[in-house]
Amino acid sequence: MNITFLGATKTVTGSNILIETKTKKFIMDCGLYQGQQKETMLNSEDFLFNPKDIDFVLLSHAHIDHSGRIPKLYVDGFRGPVYATKATCDLCSIMLPDSGYIQEAEIEWLNRKRKREGKHELPPLYTYNDAIDSLALFESVQYGEIFQIDSNIKVRFTDAGHMLGSSLIEVWVIEDGKEQKIVFTGDLGNNDIPLLREPSKIDDADILIMESTYGNRIHENNGDKAREFLDVVSTTLERGGNVIIPSFAVGRTQEILYEIQKSKQSDDENFKKEFDEIMNAKVYVDSPLATSATEVFLKNLDCLDEEVQEDIREGKKPLDFNGLRFTQSVDESKELNMTANQSIIISASGMCEVGRIKHHLKHNLWRKDSTILFVGYQAVGTLGRKIVDGAKKVKIFGEEISVNADVRYIEAFSGHADRNGLLAFVDSFKSKPKQIYLVHGDEEAQSCLSDELEHKFGIPVGIPSFGDVYEIDIDRIRKTAELHSPNENKYIRLEVIEKMQTLREELEDMTAIVSEDLKQETTDEKVNELMSKLKSLELQIVDILK
């Protein structure tokens, strides 16, 4: 059996793993790359396998970085089943067509520019209709139910606790009379995500393919995240500003609504008095996709936490409350930027790359009374990451916007397990894996988690690069090949350009800081020291250009 890593390798998007047995070829996840240009360009590249040869897909959950290239897989000839939980199928039925619409809109904008430059037009990655057509391939499976692919392969999906319908995938493969078991975490959730159950425990595995998003981080104030959230909101509303929450339309949005609902329906009179502002605040969910996703949540109650199910049986509404508004049309969204004040606006996308959130940032980032509240992971290269990392100015729709708003990040709301959660998951195995592979994390996070895993459990850990192929045998695991994209040199050039753009932004920030500093009383010695450093930097840049 061979395992080839073709996505989410040393990065957090584009999840895609190819598994080849003696009887079948199948893939786990088929996600879009998001963030940096050198990665997003991989979306339009041909798959490094023939989609017509793939027998089936195992989909861990509906997030676009795990499901978003399934329509492209379909366009390129794949016609096998896509196995996923019912909730994942329901969510993909709204998320993939939405992604297709975005693909068409983005390529239309790019083609207008190419046309002016005298270049030929490019096709979209896939269309809305392509996405609709690909949904016919989806087949829903039940949590905990083992189903047989053929006499040599069986599969089970169990709850990963990351989002509605998310799954840990267990695959048993028999070859040459020997059975091996692969476990794929997809995205592993926290143990205390609002609405959702805790991740399932797995008894055993030979090979564990595990996400590592927060492999080097521990979520702070995990037990007080609701209080911290309400403190941030209350303080902002008190000073007359808006709270802008860039949130993933599916998952984080519903969890934030649940937290607000619990606060507004609290029976604690002291609490109500302390947070009087939030009781009266209007809350807007400005995302048609989030609106539809919220309806899907309410149609899949069996996936929710027992406490939430009990509330619903008692007639409570976990995702509804006085003051909640869902906006649908573009005109309604635009009106928010003109009229909303002392309000909470939840809008997609969570990393601020596309969608209505960019308009809300444009109208609120410069306001000192407003707060931009992040509640999810921000990938390197995204607008959200730049804001979280402390950028003084950012460009939105070509306009330079000053970042004057209070920028906050409540990491404990993340849908991903932190380092301790990942270690605890491995520790829960009754029979530990023989080999662990880390995916879906940046290199720093993976390196840290790898060291911890090897130190604590003595299990060998691999950190695959894109295209790495491993031959898996019950008695031997070895790397046998490295597949390469035909356009790899182009990506290296793009990476150079991106690094230069980052350097330019950092120099602009440094110029502003130094200019401000020189206005103060600065000694001649410090000025001369700074001049020396700048001359050294200048020589290095000149040397590179040679």
C-alpha positions as CSV (number, residue, x, y, z in Angstrom):
1,M,0.0,0.0,0.0
2,N,1.3,3.5,-0.9
3,I,0.3,6.8,0.7
4,T,1.0,10.0,-1.3
5,F,0.7,13.4,0.4
6,L,-0.7,15.9,-2.1
7,G,-2.1,18.7,0.1
8,A,-1.9,20.4,3.5
9,T,1.8,19.5,3.6
10,K,3.7,22.0,5.8
11,T,0.7,24.3,5.4
12,V,-2.9,24.5,6.6
13,T,-5.0,24.3,3.5
14,G,-5.5,22.0,0.4
15,S,-6.0,18.8,2.3
16,N,-5.5,15.8,-0.1
17,I,-4.1,12.3,0.5
18,L,-3.9,9.5,-2.1
19,I,-4.0,5.9,-1.0
20,E,-3.2,3.1,-3.4
21,T,-3.9,-0.5,-2.4
22,K,-3.6,-3.6,-4.5
23,T,-7.4,-3.4,-5.3
24,K,-8.4,0.3,-5.0
25,K,-7.2,3.9,-5.4
26,F,-8.9,6.4,-3.2
27,I,-8.3,9.8,-1.7
28,M,-9.0,11.4,1.7
29,D,-10.2,14.9,1.3
30,C,-9.9,17.1,-1.8
31,G,-9.6,20.7,-0.5
32,L,-8.8,24.1,-1.9
33,Y,-5.6,25.9,-1.2
34,Q,-6.1,29.3,0.5
35,G,-3.8,32.1,1.4
36,Q,-0.5,32.7,-0.4
37,Q,-0.4,33.0,-4.2
38,K,2.2,30.2,-4.6
39,E,-0.3,27.9,-2.9
40,T,-3.6,29.0,-4.4
41,M,-2.1,28.5,-7.9
42,L,-1.9,24.8,-7.1
43,N,-5.7,24.8,-7.3
44,S,-5.7,25.1,-11.0
45,E,-2.9,22.6,-11.6
46,D,-3.7,19.1,-12.8
47,F,-4.0,16.5,-10.1
48,L,-0.9,14.3,-9.8
49,F,-3.1,11.3,-10.4
50,N,-5.8,10.5,-13.0
51,P,-9.2,11.4,-11.4
52,K,-10.8,8.7,-13.6
53,D,-8.7,6.1,-11.8
54,I,-9.9,7.1,-8.3
55,D,-12.5,4.6,-7.0
56,F,-13.9,6.7,-4.1
57,V,-13.3,9.7,-1.9
58,L,-13.5,9.8,1.9
59,L,-14.4,13.3,3.1
60,S,-13.6,14.3,6.7
61,H,-15.8,17.5,6.7
62,A,-17.3,20.2,4.7
63,H,-14.8,23.1,5.2
64,I,-13.6,24.3,1.8
65,D,-9.9,23.6,2.5
66,H,-11.0,20.0,2.7
67,S,-13.8,19.7,0.2
68,G,-13.4,22.6,-2.2
69,R,-11.7,20.8,-5.1
70,I,-14.2,17.9,-5.4
71,P,-16.1,19.8,-8.2
72,K,-12.7,20.1,-10.0
73,L,-12.2,16.4,-9.5
74,Y,-15.6,15.8,-11.0
75,V,-14.9,18.1,-14.0
76,D,-11.6,16.2,-14.6
77,G,-13.5,12.8,-14.8
78,F,-14.0,11.4,-11.4
79,R,-17.3,9.6,-11.1
80,G,-17.0,7.4,-7.9
81,P,-18.8,7.9,-4.6
82,V,-17.9,10.6,-2.1
83,Y,-18.5,9.1,1.4
84,A,-19.3,11.6,4.2
85,T,-21.7,12.0,7.1
86,K,-25.2,13.3,6.4
87,A,-24.4,16.7,8.0
88,T,-21.3,17.0,5.8
89,C,-23.3,16.2,2.7
90,D,-25.9,18.8,3.7
91,L,-23.3,21.4,4.2
92,C,-21.5,20.7,1.0
93,S,-24.8,21.1,-0.8
94,I,-24.6,24.8,0.0
95,M,-20.9,25.4,0.4
96,L,-19.6,23.9,-2.9
97,P,-22.1,25.8,-5.2
98,D,-21.2,28.9,-3.2
99,S,-17.5,28.2,-4.0
100,G,-18.4,27.7,-7.6
101,Y,-20.1,31.1,-7.7
102,I,-16.9,32.6,-6.2
103,Q,-14.7,30.9,-8.8
104,E,-16.8,32.3,-11.6
105,A,-16.8,35.8,-10.0
106,E,-13.1,35.9,-9.4
107,I,-12.2,34.7,-12.9
108,E,-14.6,37.2,-14.4
109,W,-12.7,40.0,-12.6
110,L,-9.3,38.6,-13.7
111,N,-10.4,38.2,-17.3
112,R,-11.5,41.8,-17.6
113,K,-8.0,42.8,-16.5
114,R,-6.4,40.2,-18.9
115,K,-8.6,41.5,-21.8
116,R,-7.3,45.0,-21.2
117,E,-3.8,43.6,-21.3
118,G,-4.5,41.8,-24.6
119,K,-4.2,38.3,-23.0
120,H,-6.6,35.4,-23.6
121,E,-9.3,34.7,-21.1
122,L,-9.0,31.9,-18.5
123,P,-11.7,29.4,-17.5
124,P,-12.9,29.2,-13.9
125,L,-11.6,26.4,-11.7
126,Y,-15.2,25.1,-11.8
127,T,-18.6,26.7,-12.1
128,Y,-21.7,26.8,-9.9
129,N,-23.3,24.2,-12.1
130,D,-20.2,21.9,-11.9
131,A,-20.5,22.0,-8.2
132,I,-24.2,21.2,-8.3
133,D,-23.5,18.3,-10.6
134,S,-20.7,16.9,-8.4
135,L,-23.2,16.7,-5.4
136,A,-24.8,13.7,-7.1
137,L,-21.7,11.7,-6.1
138,F,-22.2,12.2,-2.4
139,E,-23.3,9.2,-0.3
140,S,-24.0,9.7,3.4
141,V,-22.8,7.4,6.1
142,Q,-23.6,7.1,9.8
143,Y,-21.2,7.8,12.7
144,G,-19.9,4.6,14.2
145,E,-21.1,2.3,11.4
146,I,-18.4,0.1,9.7
147,F,-19.1,-0.2,6.0
148,Q,-17.4,-2.5,3.5
149,I,-15.9,-1.0,0.3
150,D,-14.8,-4.5,-0.9
151,S,-13.6,-7.7,0.7
152,N,-10.2,-6.0,1.5
153,I,-11.2,-2.5,2.7
154,K,-13.6,-1.3,5.3
155,V,-14.2,2.2,6.7
156,R,-15.7,3.9,9.8
157,F,-16.5,7.6,10.5
158,T,-16.6,8.8,14.1
159,D,-17.1,12.3,15.5
160,A,-14.0,14.6,15.3
161,G,-15.7,17.4,17.3
162,H,-14.4,20.1,14.9
163,M,-17.6,21.2,13.1
164,L,-21.0,19.9,12.3
165,G,-20.5,16.4,10.7
166,S,-16.7,16.4,11.0
167,S,-15.2,13.0,11.2
168,L,-12.2,10.9,12.2
169,I,-11.8,8.3,9.5
170,E,-10.7,4.7,10.2
171,V,-9.7,2.6,7.3
172,W,-8.8,-1.1,7.5
173,V,-6.9,-2.6,4.5
174,I,-6.0,-6.3,4.0
175,E,-3.1,-7.0,1.7
176,D,-1.3,-10.4,1.4
177,G,-3.4,-11.7,4.2
178,K,-2.3,-9.0,6.6
179,E,-4.6,-6.2,7.9
180,Q,-3.3,-2.6,8.5
181,K,-5.3,0.3,9.9
182,I,-5.0,3.9,9.0
183,V,-6.6,6.7,11.0
184,F,-7.0,10.2,9.5
185,T,-8.1,12.9,11.9
186,G,-9.2,15.5,9.4
187,D,-9.4,18.5,11.7
188,L,-9.5,17.5,15.3
189,G,-11.8,19.6,17.6
190,N,-11.4,21.0,21.1
191,N,-13.1,19.2,24.0
192,D,-15.3,22.2,24.8
193,I,-16.6,23.6,21.5
194,P,-20.1,25.1,22.0
195,L,-22.9,23.0,20.4
196,L,-20.7,20.1,19.5
197,R,-19.8,16.8,21.1
198,E,-16.2,16.0,22.2
199,P,-14.0,14.1,19.7
200,S,-14.4,10.4,19.7
201,K,-11.7,8.1,21.1
202,I,-9.9,5.6,18.8
203,D,-8.7,2.3,20.2
204,D,-5.8,1.5,17.8
205,A,-4.0,2.3,14.6
206,D,-1.0,1.3,12.6
207,I,-0.7,4.6,10.8
208,L,-2.0,7.9,12.2
209,I,-2.3,10.9,9.9
210,M,-2.9,13.8,12.2
211,E,-3.5,17.5,11.8
212,S,-1.1,19.9,13.6
213,T,-2.6,23.4,13.2
214,Y,-1.8,24.4,16.8
215,G,1.0,21.9,17.4
216,N,3.1,24.6,19.1
217,R,0.3,26.5,20.9
218,I,-1.8,26.1,24.0
219,H,-5.2,27.8,23.9
220,E,-5.1,30.3,26.7
221,N,-8.1,31.0,29.0
222,N,-10.0,28.1,27.6
223,G,-12.4,28.0,30.5
224,D,-13.0,31.8,30.5
225,K,-13.5,32.3,26.8
226,A,-17.2,33.2,27.1
227,R,-16.4,35.8,29.8
228,E,-13.5,37.2,27.7
229,F,-15.8,37.4,24.6
230,L,-18.5,39.2,26.5
231,D,-15.9,41.6,28.1
232,V,-14.6,42.5,24.6
233,V,-18.1,43.1,23.2
234,S,-19.4,45.0,26.3
235,T,-16.3,47.3,26.3
236,T,-16.6,48.1,22.6
237,L,-20.3,48.8,22.7
238,E,-19.8,51.0,25.7
239,R,-17.4,53.3,23.8
240,G,-19.8,53.5,20.9
241,G,-18.1,51.2,18.4
242,N,-18.9,48.1,16.4
243,V,-17.6,44.6,17.0
244,I,-16.6,43.1,13.7
245,I,-16.1,39.3,13.9
246,P,-14.5,37.7,10.8
247,S,-15.9,34.2,11.1
248,F,-16.0,31.0,9.1
249,A,-19.6,30.8,7.8
250,V,-19.9,27.3,8.9
251,G,-18.9,26.3,12.4
252,R,-17.5,29.4,14.2
253,T,-20.5,31.6,13.3
254,Q,-23.0,29.2,14.9
255,E,-20.8,28.8,18.0
256,I,-20.6,32.6,18.5
257,L,-24.4,32.9,18.1
258,Y,-24.8,30.2,20.7
259,E,-22.5,32.1,23.1
260,I,-24.5,35.3,22.6
261,Q,-27.8,33.5,22.9
262,K,-26.7,32.0,26.2
263,S,-25.7,35.5,27.5
264,K,-28.9,37.1,26.4
265,Q,-31.1,34.5,27.9
266,S,-29.2,34.3,31.2
267,D,-31.3,34.2,34.4
268,D,-28.5,35.9,36.4
269,E,-29.7,39.4,37.3
270,N,-26.2,40.6,38.2
271,F,-24.9,39.4,34.9
272,K,-27.7,41.2,33.0
273,K,-26.9,44.4,34.9
274,E,-23.2,44.1,34.2
275,F,-23.7,43.4,30.5
276,D,-26.7,45.6,29.9
277,E,-25.2,46.9,26.6
278,I,-25.0,43.4,25.1
279,M,-28.6,42.7,26.0
280,N,-29.8,45.5,23.8
281,A,-27.2,45.2,21.0
282,K,-28.2,44.2,17.5
283,V,-26.4,41.2,16.1
284,Y,-26.0,40.8,12.4
285,V,-25.0,37.7,10.5
286,D,-24.0,39.2,7.2
287,S,-23.4,36.0,5.1
288,P,-26.0,34.2,3.1
289,L,-23.9,31.1,3.4
290,A,-23.8,31.3,7.2
291,T,-27.6,31.8,7.2
292,S,-28.1,28.6,5.2
293,A,-25.6,26.8,7.3
294,T,-27.4,27.7,10.5
295,E,-30.5,26.1,9.0
296,V,-28.5,22.9,8.3
297,F,-27.4,22.9,12.0
298,L,-31.0,22.8,13.1
299,K,-31.7,19.9,10.7
300,N,-28.9,17.8,12.1
301,L,-29.6,17.9,15.9
302,D,-28.2,14.4,16.4
303,C,-24.7,15.8,15.8
304,L,-25.1,18.4,18.6
305,D,-24.0,18.2,22.2
306,E,-26.5,16.5,24.6
307,E,-27.0,19.7,26.6
308,V,-28.0,21.5,23.4
309,Q,-30.4,18.7,22.4
310,E,-32.0,18.9,25.8
311,D,-32.5,22.7,25.5
312,I,-34.2,22.2,22.1
313,R,-36.5,19.5,23.5
314,E,-37.5,22.0,26.2
315,G,-38.4,24.5,23.5
316,K,-35.3,26.7,23.7
317,K,-33.8,28.1,20.5
318,P,-29.9,27.8,20.7
319,L,-29.3,29.8,17.5
320,D,-32.0,32.5,17.8
321,F,-32.6,35.5,20.1
322,N,-34.1,39.0,20.2
323,G,-32.0,41.4,18.2
324,L,-30.6,38.8,15.8
325,R,-30.8,39.7,12.1
326,F,-29.7,37.7,9.1
327,T,-28.8,39.8,6.0
328,Q,-29.3,38.3,2.6
329,S,-28.9,40.8,-0.2
330,V,-25.9,42.9,-1.1
331,D,-28.0,46.1,-0.5
332,E,-28.7,45.0,3.0
333,S,-25.0,44.3,3.6
334,K,-24.1,47.8,2.2
335,E,-26.7,49.4,4.4
336,L,-25.0,47.9,7.5
337,N,-21.9,50.0,6.8
338,M,-24.0,53.1,6.7
339,T,-26.3,52.6,9.6
340,A,-24.9,49.9,12.0
341,N,-23.5,51.4,15.2
342,Q,-22.9,49.8,18.6
343,S,-23.6,46.5,16.8
344,I,-22.1,43.1,16.5
345,I,-21.4,42.1,12.9
346,I,-20.4,38.5,12.1
347,S,-19.3,38.0,8.5
348,A,-17.3,35.7,6.3
349,S,-14.7,34.9,5.3
350,G,-12.9,33.9,8.5
351,M,-9.4,34.8,7.2
352,C,-10.7,38.1,5.5
353,E,-9.7,37.0,2.1
354,V,-13.0,37.2,0.2
355,G,-16.6,38.1,0.9
356,R,-18.5,40.8,2.7
357,I,-16.1,41.0,5.7
358,K,-13.7,43.0,3.6
359,H,-16.3,45.8,3.3
360,H,-16.9,45.8,7.1
361,L,-13.1,46.0,7.7
362,K,-12.8,48.9,5.3
363,H,-15.5,50.8,7.2
364,N,-14.3,49.9,10.8
365,L,-10.6,49.2,10.8
366,W,-9.8,52.9,11.0
367,R,-12.2,53.6,13.9
368,K,-10.6,53.7,17.3
369,D,-13.9,52.9,19.0
370,S,-14.5,49.6,17.1
371,T,-13.0,46.2,17.7
372,I,-12.0,43.5,15.2
373,L,-12.4,40.2,17.0
374,F,-10.8,37.1,15.6
375,V,-12.1,33.7,16.7
376,G,-10.3,31.3,14.3
377,Y,-6.9,30.4,12.8
378,Q,-5.4,32.9,10.3
379,A,-3.2,31.3,7.7
380,V,0.1,32.9,6.7
381,G,-0.3,35.4,3.8
382,T,-4.0,36.2,4.5
383,L,-5.4,39.6,5.3
384,G,-6.5,38.3,8.6
385,R,-3.0,37.2,9.6
386,K,-1.6,40.5,8.7
387,I,-4.0,42.3,11.0
388,V,-3.5,39.9,13.8
389,D,0.3,40.2,13.4
390,G,0.0,43.9,14.1
391,A,0.1,45.6,10.6
392,K,-0.3,49.4,11.0
393,K,-1.9,49.7,7.5
394,V,-3.5,47.2,5.1
395,K,-4.8,47.4,1.6
396,I,-8.4,46.6,1.0
397,F,-9.8,46.9,-2.5
398,G,-6.7,48.8,-3.5
399,E,-7.2,51.4,-0.7
400,E,-4.7,51.8,2.2
401,I,-6.6,51.6,5.5
402,S,-5.1,52.5,8.8
403,V,-5.5,49.9,11.6
404,N,-6.7,52.0,14.5
405,A,-9.4,49.6,15.8
406,D,-8.7,47.4,18.8
407,V,-7.6,44.0,17.4
408,R,-8.4,41.0,19.6
409,Y,-7.9,37.3,19.1
410,I,-9.7,34.7,21.4
411,E,-7.8,31.7,20.4
412,A,-9.8,29.4,22.7
413,F,-12.8,29.7,20.2
414,S,-10.7,27.8,17.6
415,G,-12.2,24.7,16.2
416,H,-8.8,23.0,16.4
417,A,-7.3,21.1,19.3
418,D,-4.2,22.8,20.7
419,R,-0.9,21.0,21.4
420,N,-2.2,19.5,24.7
421,G,-5.4,18.3,23.0
422,L,-3.4,16.6,20.2
423,L,-1.1,14.9,22.6
424,A,-4.1,13.8,24.7
425,F,-5.7,12.3,21.6
426,V,-2.6,10.2,20.9
427,D,-2.4,9.2,24.5
428,S,-6.0,7.9,24.4
429,F,-5.1,5.1,22.0
430,K,-5.2,1.8,23.8
431,S,-2.7,0.5,21.3
432,K,-0.5,3.3,20.0
433,P,0.2,3.9,16.3
434,K,3.5,2.5,14.8
435,Q,3.9,5.7,12.8
436,I,2.5,9.2,12.8
437,Y,2.4,11.6,9.9
438,L,1.7,15.3,10.6
439,V,-0.3,17.4,8.0
440,H,-2.3,20.6,8.2
441,G,0.1,22.8,10.0
442,D,3.0,25.2,9.4
443,E,6.5,23.9,9.7
444,E,7.1,25.5,13.1
445,A,4.0,23.9,14.6
446,Q,4.8,20.5,13.1
447,S,8.4,20.5,14.3
448,C,7.3,21.4,17.9
449,L,4.6,18.7,17.9
450,S,6.9,16.1,16.4
451,D,9.4,16.6,19.1
452,E,6.7,16.3,21.8
453,L,5.2,13.2,20.3
454,E,8.6,11.4,19.9
455,H,9.7,12.4,23.5
456,K,6.4,11.4,25.2
457,F,5.4,8.3,23.3
458,G,8.6,7.2,21.4
459,I,6.6,7.0,18.2
460,P,8.4,7.9,14.9
461,V,6.9,11.0,13.4
462,G,7.1,12.0,9.7
463,I,6.5,15.5,8.3
464,P,5.7,14.9,4.6
465,S,6.5,17.4,1.8
466,F,4.2,17.8,-1.1
467,G,4.4,14.8,-3.4
468,D,6.1,12.5,-0.9
469,V,5.2,8.8,-1.4
470,Y,5.5,6.2,1.4
471,E,5.2,2.5,1.0
472,I,3.4,1.0,4.0
473,D,3.9,-2.5,5.1
474,I,2.9,-3.9,8.5
475,D,6.6,-4.6,9.2
476,R,8.2,-1.7,7.2
477,I,7.5,1.9,6.3
478,R,9.7,3.6,3.8
479,K,9.7,6.7,1.5
480,T,9.9,5.5,-2.1
481,A,9.4,8.6,-4.3
482,E,8.7,12.3,-4.5
483,L,6.2,13.5,-7.1
484,H,6.7,17.0,-8.5
485,S,4.4,19.5,-10.2
486,P,5.6,20.3,-13.7
487,N,5.3,24.0,-12.7
488,E,7.4,23.7,-9.5
489,N,10.0,26.3,-10.7
490,K,7.2,28.8,-11.3
491,Y,6.1,28.4,-7.6
492,I,9.6,29.0,-6.4
493,R,9.6,32.3,-8.4
494,L,6.3,33.2,-6.9
495,E,7.7,32.6,-3.4
496,V,10.6,34.9,-4.2
497,I,8.1,37.6,-5.3
498,E,6.0,37.1,-2.1
499,K,9.0,37.4,0.1
500,M,10.0,40.7,-1.6
501,Q,6.4,42.0,-1.1
502,T,6.6,41.1,2.5
503,L,9.9,42.8,2.9
504,R,8.5,45.9,1.2
505,E,5.6,46.0,3.7
506,E,8.0,45.5,6.6
507,L,10.2,48.4,5.3
508,E,7.1,50.6,5.1
509,D,6.2,49.8,8.7
510,M,9.8,50.4,9.8
511,T,9.9,53.8,8.0
512,A,6.8,54.9,9.8
513,I,8.2,53.7,13.2
514,V,11.6,55.4,12.6
515,S,10.0,58.6,11.4
516,E,7.9,58.8,14.5
517,D,10.9,57.9,16.7
518,L,13.1,60.6,15.1
519,K,10.5,63.2,16.0
520,Q,11.3,62.4,19.7
521,E,14.5,63.2,21.5
522,T,16.9,60.6,20.1
523,T,20.6,60.7,20.8
524,D,23.2,61.1,18.0
525,E,24.6,57.7,19.0
526,K,21.3,55.9,18.4
527,V,20.8,57.7,15.1
528,N,24.3,56.7,13.9
529,E,23.7,53.1,15.0
530,L,20.5,53.0,13.0
531,M,22.3,54.5,10.0
532,S,24.9,51.8,10.2
533,K,22.3,49.0,10.2
534,L,20.4,50.6,7.3
535,K,23.7,50.7,5.2
536,S,24.3,47.1,6.0
537,L,20.8,46.2,4.9
538,E,21.2,48.3,1.7
539,L,24.4,46.3,0.8
540,Q,22.6,43.0,1.3
541,I,19.8,44.1,-1.0
542,V,22.3,45.2,-3.6
543,D,24.1,41.9,-3.3
544,I,20.9,40.0,-3.9
545,L,20.1,42.0,-7.0
546,K,23.4,41.2,-8.5
